Amino acid sequence: MRVIQVMAGSAHGGAETAFEDISLALSAAGVDQKVILRNNNPERVKKFRDAGIAVETLPFGGVFDIYTKWKIKKIIADFKPQIVQTWMSRATHKTPSSKGKPAYLKVARLGGYYGLKYYKDTDYFISNTPDIRDYLVRQGVDGKNVKVIHNFALAETTDKPLSKADMGTPENATVLLSLARYHQAKALDTLLRSVVGLDNVHVWLAGEGPQEKELKRLAVDLGIADRIHFLGWRRDRAALFQAADICVFPSRFEPFGNVVVQAWAQKIPLICSKSQGPLQYVRDGEDALMFDIDDVAQLTTKIKEMMSDNSLSQRLVDAGYARYRNEFTREKIIADYIAYYDDIVRRAGISAI
């Protein structure tokens, strides 16, 4: 099976991380792949090449960029894949479909509720939640052509552990970890407001984004700037999870929520909002604690509850890890991808050789 993965996203982000993780895991499972992406993250490009995956970097520009579409067409003709999988709208728009009797299938992976203007020539869809699948069907996509396949997480370990002191945090402080873009949708302002009255509680914000200055001003205005740590975009997720005490995921809008599964895999107690993604998966009081979106007082109460009840935290951790092992391991998700590829190629009458 030959597969081309096409991503035109940002240097960092949840979809970009999923693209990287899934492409690398498919390669490790024996799928012959080529990836096409923007040259905006040299570390990602190096990681693919170190894994033996051929890489093509293209501009993925605006309306006047005709080169990208032409070059993708040529790459497809040379590589002769059975599957060309696109990630998000720009990559889908720039990727041609196979005309007439398909020599390959154009498969779009959706991790959000995207408008379908650029998906009209897509043959099959992968959605990472049941609700996104239902959205596609409501938009007129044949349900037989949509498969729900989740993102996976890794129970990573690290040979470079972090201490709280490494982050300028007292060792006896309670650390709340949030991995998210500094963006209005992620509701990090709600998290900051929730810790105002909590003594010796520090917040680690691992991410980057357009709200960084605004969030820093808010921390100053709230009088908590000395307890809020802006860590930037981090690659050492395992070390952060292992050094922190509680993971908080306060999003206003979240189609899936990779951090939920990552927290379960890393055995850290989780508090999350009742946004779309977590509501489909989290069992409140069983594998995490949940709070209403933007309810600062409720989030504060959940943090206090978690801090004061070690037995509750351990029960949540144990149940969350069981969910991860049963539903979200790399082995299970990659097996689902390969099985779906095999199925749709067979349905289309395309040789898998």
C-alpha positions in Angstrom: 0.0 0.0 0.0 1.3 3.4 -1.0 -0.1 6.5 0.7 0.6 10.2 0.3 -0.2 12.4 3.3 -0.8 16.1 2.5 -0.8 18.8 5.2 -0.8 22.6 4.6 -1.1 23.6 8.3 0.8 25.8 10.7 4.1 25.1 12.3 2.3 23.9 15.5 -1.1 22.8 16.4 -3.3 19.9 17.3 -4.1 18.8 13.7 -0.4 19.2 12.8 0.6 17.0 15.7 -1.9 14.4 14.8 -0.7 14.4 11.2 2.9 13.9 12.3 2.1 11.2 14.9 -0.2 9.2 12.6 2.0 9.4 9.5 5.1 8.3 11.5 3.1 5.4 13.1 1.7 4.3 9.7 5.3 4.2 8.4 6.4 2.1 11.4 3.6 -0.3 10.6 4.9 -0.8 7.1 2.9 1.6 5.0 5.0 3.0 2.1 4.4 6.8 2.4 5.4 10.2 1.1 4.4 13.4 2.9 3.8 16.8 1.3 3.8 19.8 3.7 4.8 23.3 4.1 8.5 24.0 5.1 7.5 25.8 8.3 8.7 23.3 10.8 12.3 22.0 10.1 12.1 19.6 13.1 9.1 17.9 11.7 10.7 17.5 8.3 13.8 16.0 9.9 11.7 13.6 11.9 10.0 12.3 8.8 13.2 11.9 6.9 14.9 10.2 9.9 12.0 7.7 9.8 12.7 7.0 6.1 9.7 8.9 4.8 10.2 10.8 1.6 9.3 14.5 2.1 8.2 17.2 -0.4 7.8 20.8 0.8 5.6 23.2 -1.1 4.3 26.7 -0.5 0.6 26.1 -0.4 0.0 29.7 -1.2 -3.2 31.6 -2.0 -5.2 32.0 -5.2 -2.2 32.9 -7.4 -0.2 29.8 -6.3 -0.7 27.4 -9.2 2.6 25.7 -8.7 1.5 23.7 -5.6 -1.4 22.0 -7.3 0.7 21.3 -10.4 3.5 19.8 -8.3 1.2 17.7 -6.2 -0.3 16.2 -9.4 3.2 15.4 -10.6 4.2 13.8 -7.3 1.1 11.6 -7.4 1.9 10.5 -11.0 5.4 9.6 -10.0 4.6 7.8 -6.7 1.5 6.1 -7.9 -0.3 5.8 -4.5 -3.5 4.0 -3.8 -4.5 6.6 -1.2 -3.9 10.4 -1.1 -5.0 11.6 2.3 -5.5 15.3 3.0 -5.5 17.2 6.3 -7.7 20.3 6.6 -9.2 22.5 3.9 -6.2 24.1 2.2 -4.4 20.8 1.5 -7.7 19.3 0.2 -8.2 22.3 -2.1 -4.7 22.0 -3.5 -4.9 18.2 -4.0 -6.4 17.0 -7.3 -8.7 14.0 -7.4 -8.2 11.0 -9.7 -10.4 11.6 -12.7 -12.5 8.9 -14.3 -11.9 5.4 -13.1 -9.9 6.2 -9.9 -6.2 5.2 -10.0 -6.1 6.5 -6.4 -8.6 7.6 -3.8 -8.7 11.1 -2.3 -9.4 10.7 1.4 -10.0 13.7 3.6 -9.3 13.5 7.4 -11.4 15.9 9.3 -10.8 16.9 12.9 -13.2 19.8 12.9 -16.5 21.1 11.5 -15.1 22.4 8.3 -17.1 23.9 5.5 -17.2 21.5 2.6 -16.6 23.9 -0.3 -13.2 22.3 -1.0 -14.2 18.7 -0.4 -16.6 18.2 -3.4 -14.2 15.8 -5.2 -13.2 13.8 -2.1 -13.9 10.1 -2.4 -13.9 9.1 1.3 -13.7 10.8 4.7 -12.1 10.0 8.0 -13.6 11.9 11.0 -12.0 11.7 14.4 -15.3 11.9 16.4 -18.8 10.5 15.9 -20.2 14.0 16.0 -18.0 15.2 13.0 -19.2 12.1 11.1 -22.9 13.1 11.8 -22.1 16.6 10.7 -20.7 15.3 7.4 -23.8 13.2 6.8 -26.1 16.2 7.6 -24.1 18.1 4.9 -25.0 15.4 2.3 -22.0 13.0 2.5 -23.0 9.4 2.2 -22.5 7.8 5.6 -21.0 4.7 3.9 -18.1 6.8 2.9 -17.2 8.1 6.3 -15.2 6.3 9.0 -14.7 7.4 12.5 -11.0 6.9 13.6 -9.8 8.6 16.7 -6.4 10.1 17.4 -4.2 8.1 19.6 -1.9 9.0 22.5 1.3 7.5 23.7 2.1 6.4 27.2 5.4 8.2 26.8 8.3 8.1 29.2 11.2 10.5 29.3 14.9 10.2 30.1 15.0 14.0 30.7 12.6 14.5 33.6 11.7 18.0 34.7 11.4 19.3 38.2 9.0 22.1 39.3 12.1 24.2 40.0 13.1 23.9 36.3 10.0 25.9 35.5 10.6 28.5 38.3 7.9 26.9 40.5 8.2 26.0 44.2 8.5 22.2 44.7 5.6 22.3 47.2 3.2 24.1 44.8 0.3 22.4 43.1 0.9 22.7 39.3 -2.0 22.8 36.8 -0.8 22.0 33.3 -2.6 23.1 30.2 -1.4 22.3 26.7 -3.1 24.5 24.2 -2.7 27.3 21.7 -3.1 30.8 23.2 -6.4 31.3 21.5 -9.9 32.5 22.5 -11.3 29.0 21.8 -9.1 27.4 24.4 -10.5 29.5 27.3 -7.2 29.9 29.0 -8.5 33.2 30.5 -11.1 31.0 32.4 -8.3 28.9 33.8 -6.4 32.0 35.0 -9.4 33.5 36.7 -10.1 30.2 38.4 -6.9 30.2 40.4 -7.0 33.8 41.7 -8.0 32.6 45.2 -6.1 29.4 45.3 -2.9 29.8 47.3 0.3 28.2 46.1 -1.3 27.0 42.8 0.8 27.6 39.7 -0.3 27.2 36.1 1.9 26.0 33.3 0.7 27.1 29.8 2.4 25.0 27.1 1.6 26.6 23.8 1.8 29.7 21.6 -0.7 31.8 19.8 -2.3 35.2 19.2 -3.6 35.7 22.7 -0.2 35.5 24.5 0.1 39.3 25.2 -3.6 39.5 26.3 -3.2 36.5 28.7 0.0 38.0 30.2 -1.8 41.3 30.8 -4.7 39.4 32.4 -2.3 37.6 34.7 -0.9 40.9 35.8 -4.3 42.5 36.2 -5.5 39.5 38.3 -2.4 39.8 40.5 -1.2 36.2 39.7 1.6 36.9 37.2 4.1 35.3 39.5 2.1 32.0 39.4 1.4 31.8 35.6 4.2 30.3 33.5 4.2 30.7 29.7 6.3 27.9 28.4 5.9 28.3 24.7 5.3 25.4 22.4 6.9 22.2 23.9 8.0 18.9 22.5 8.6 17.4 26.0 5.0 16.6 26.7 5.8 13.5 28.8 8.1 15.4 31.0 5.5 18.1 31.6 2.8 15.7 32.4 5.0 13.8 34.8 6.1 17.0 36.6 2.6 18.5 36.9 -0.1 17.6 39.4 -3.4 18.1 37.5 -4.1 18.6 33.8 -6.8 21.2 33.0 -8.4 21.5 29.6 -10.8 24.5 29.7 -11.8 24.9 26.0 -14.8 26.7 24.8 -14.7 24.9 21.5 -13.0 21.5 21.0 -14.1 19.0 18.3 -12.0 16.2 19.9 -9.4 17.2 22.5 -6.1 15.3 22.1 -5.1 16.5 25.5 -7.8 14.4 27.1 -6.4 11.2 25.7 -2.8 12.3 26.4 -3.7 13.0 30.1 -5.3 9.5 30.4 -2.2 7.9 28.9 0.1 9.8 31.2 -1.8 8.9 34.3 -2.4 12.5 35.4 -5.8 13.5 36.9 -7.9 15.5 34.4 -10.3 18.4 34.7 -12.0 19.5 31.4 -14.8 21.6 30.2 -18.0 20.3 28.7 -17.1 21.2 25.1 -18.1 19.1 22.1 -15.2 16.7 22.0 -14.8 15.9 25.7 -18.6 15.5 26.1 -18.5 12.6 23.6 -15.8 10.7 25.5 -15.3 11.8 29.1 -17.4 10.2 31.9 -17.8 12.9 34.5 -16.7 11.8 37.9 -15.4 8.5 36.6 -12.4 9.2 34.4 -12.2 13.0 34.8 -14.0 16.0 36.4 -16.0 18.3 34.1 -17.3 21.8 34.5 -19.6 24.0 32.4 -17.8 26.1 29.7 -16.6 29.5 31.1 -17.9 28.8 34.6 -14.9 30.1 36.6 -16.4 29.3 40.1 -17.2 25.8 39.0 -13.7 25.2 37.7 -12.3 26.6 41.0 -14.4 24.1 42.9 -13.3 21.2 40.8 -9.6 22.1 41.3 -10.1 22.3 45.1 -11.9 18.9 45.0 -9.1 17.3 43.1 -6.4 18.8 45.4 -8.2 17.7 48.6 -9.1 14.1 47.7 -6.2 11.9 46.7 -8.4 8.8 46.5 -10.7 10.6 44.0 -7.6 11.6 41.9 -6.3 8.1 41.8 -9.7 6.6 40.8 -9.9 9.1 37.9 -6.3 8.3 36.9 -7.0 4.5 36.9 -10.2 4.7 35.0 -8.7 7.2 32.5 -5.7 4.9 31.8 -8.1 2.0 31.3 -10.0 4.0 28.7 -6.7 4.8 27.0 -5.6 1.2 26.9 -9.0 0.0 25.5 -9.7 2.7 23.0 -6.9 5.1 22.1 -3.6 3.2 21.8 -1.4 3.7 18.8 -1.7 0.0 17.8 -5.5 0.1 17.8 -5.8 3.4 15.8 -3.2 2.5 13.2 -4.9 -0.9 12.7 -8.1 1.0 12.1 -6.4 3.2 9.5 -4.9 0.3 7.6 -8.1 -1.7 7.7 -10.0 1.3 6.3 -7.5 1.9 3.6 -7.7 -1.8 2.6 -11.5 -1.7 2.6 -12.0 1.4 0.4 -9.2 0.4 -2.0 -11.0 -3.0 -2.4 -14.3 -1.3 -2.8 -12.9 0.9 -5.6 -11.3 -2.0 -7.4 -7.8 -0.6 -7.0 -4.9 -2.9 -6.7 -3.1 -2.6 -3.3 0.2 -3.6 -4.9 
